[in-house]
Amino acid sequence: MDARIVHGSIEIVQAFRDGRAYEGDRPQWMRIVIEEARTRLMDGSV
């Protein structure tokens, strides 16, 4: 499994645990997932 995906998943879990999941206009986990998807598209690793 890609280490970046694992790291992203850990960040999402930590965000929920720390209560940072809903900062700003959209859920923090959604922002992380979108950023991860964008990075992977740029890398051509999809």
Backbone bond lengths (Angstrom), bond angles and torsions (degrees), N, CA, C in turn:
res aa  C-N    CA-C-N  psi(-1)  N-CA   C-N-CA  omega(-1)  CA-C   N-CA-C  phi
1 M - - - 1.467 - - 1.525 109.71 -
2 D 1.304 115.06 142.27 1.462 121.54 -177.72 1.532 110.34 -64.25
3 A 1.313 116.37 128.58 1.472 121.32 -177.81 1.524 111.59 -60.91
4 R 1.338 116.88 -32.31 1.467 119.89 -179.83 1.522 111.06 -66.33
5 I 1.333 116.27 -37.70 1.464 119.89 178.46 1.524 109.67 -66.15
6 V 1.314 116.45 -44.35 1.468 121.21 178.79 1.519 109.64 -59.84
7 H 1.332 116.96 -46.72 1.460 121.32 -179.91 1.530 110.33 -60.99
8 G 1.344 116.10 -43.93 1.462 120.20 178.31 1.515 112.05 -60.28
9 S 1.330 116.32 -41.61 1.460 121.07 179.46 1.520 110.88 -64.38
10 I 1.322 116.39 -40.73 1.467 121.13 177.80 1.526 109.67 -62.75
11 E 1.338 116.92 -42.70 1.470 120.70 178.20 1.522 111.06 -60.02
12 I 1.333 116.31 -42.00 1.465 120.88 179.81 1.522 110.21 -61.72
13 V 1.325 116.61 -47.73 1.468 121.44 179.65 1.524 110.37 -60.79
14 Q 1.333 117.16 -44.56 1.463 121.07 179.73 1.524 110.94 -64.09
15 A 1.336 116.81 -38.64 1.462 120.36 179.47 1.525 110.64 -61.09
16 F 1.341 116.55 -43.65 1.462 119.80 178.00 1.522 110.97 -66.13
17 R 1.325 116.48 -42.64 1.461 121.30 -177.55 1.529 110.83 -64.01
18 D 1.338 115.60 -38.51 1.467 120.89 -178.03 1.526 112.50 -83.76
19 G 1.336 116.99 -5.21 1.457 120.19 -179.67 1.514 113.11 78.59
20 R 1.325 117.14 19.39 1.465 121.14 -179.44 1.531 111.29 -98.30
21 A 1.320 116.28 10.51 1.465 120.21 -170.43 1.532 113.10 -68.09
22 Y 1.319 117.59 -26.49 1.463 118.79 -174.77 1.524 112.55 -120.41
23 E 1.316 117.04 41.93 1.466 120.70 174.00 1.518 109.07 -75.16
24 G 1.320 116.16 142.80 1.458 119.22 173.15 1.519 113.34 75.44
25 D 1.336 114.24 -154.84 1.460 120.21 -170.44 1.518 113.20 -86.12
26 R 1.335 117.72 -18.53 1.467 119.72 178.22 1.519 108.14 -139.17
27 P 1.333 116.92 158.60 1.467 119.62 -178.85 1.524 111.83 -56.54
28 Q 1.328 115.61 139.85 1.465 121.37 -178.61 1.525 111.43 -58.71
29 W 1.336 117.22 -39.96 1.467 119.07 -178.64 1.518 110.71 -63.17
30 M 1.337 116.90 -34.73 1.460 120.35 -180.00 1.526 109.99 -66.22
31 R 1.325 116.37 -40.43 1.462 121.29 178.62 1.528 110.31 -62.05
32 I 1.336 116.47 -42.48 1.471 121.07 179.05 1.524 110.01 -63.31
33 V 1.334 116.47 -45.23 1.469 120.55 -178.76 1.524 110.69 -63.49
34 I 1.327 116.82 -43.79 1.470 120.73 179.58 1.525 110.11 -62.85
35 E 1.328 116.98 -43.88 1.467 120.84 179.64 1.528 110.63 -62.68
36 E 1.322 116.70 -41.20 1.470 121.56 178.49 1.521 110.21 -62.57
37 A 1.323 116.58 -45.48 1.469 120.73 179.90 1.524 110.67 -62.47
38 R 1.324 117.00 -42.04 1.464 121.68 -179.97 1.526 110.06 -63.40
39 T 1.328 116.95 -43.62 1.467 121.52 179.11 1.518 110.59 -60.87
40 R 1.327 116.25 -44.47 1.471 120.65 -179.27 1.521 111.45 -65.42
41 L 1.327 117.28 -37.82 1.465 120.41 177.52 1.528 110.23 -63.98
42 M 1.327 116.57 -42.45 1.468 121.31 179.59 1.529 110.78 -63.33
43 D 1.328 116.09 -39.18 1.471 121.31 -179.68 1.525 111.99 -74.33
44 G 1.329 116.47 -17.91 1.461 120.68 -176.19 1.512 112.33 72.43
45 S 1.334 116.71 25.88 1.467 121.06 -175.26 1.525 112.40 -102.37
46 V 1.319 116.75 18.77 1.473 120.10 -178.88 1.514 109.27 -78.33
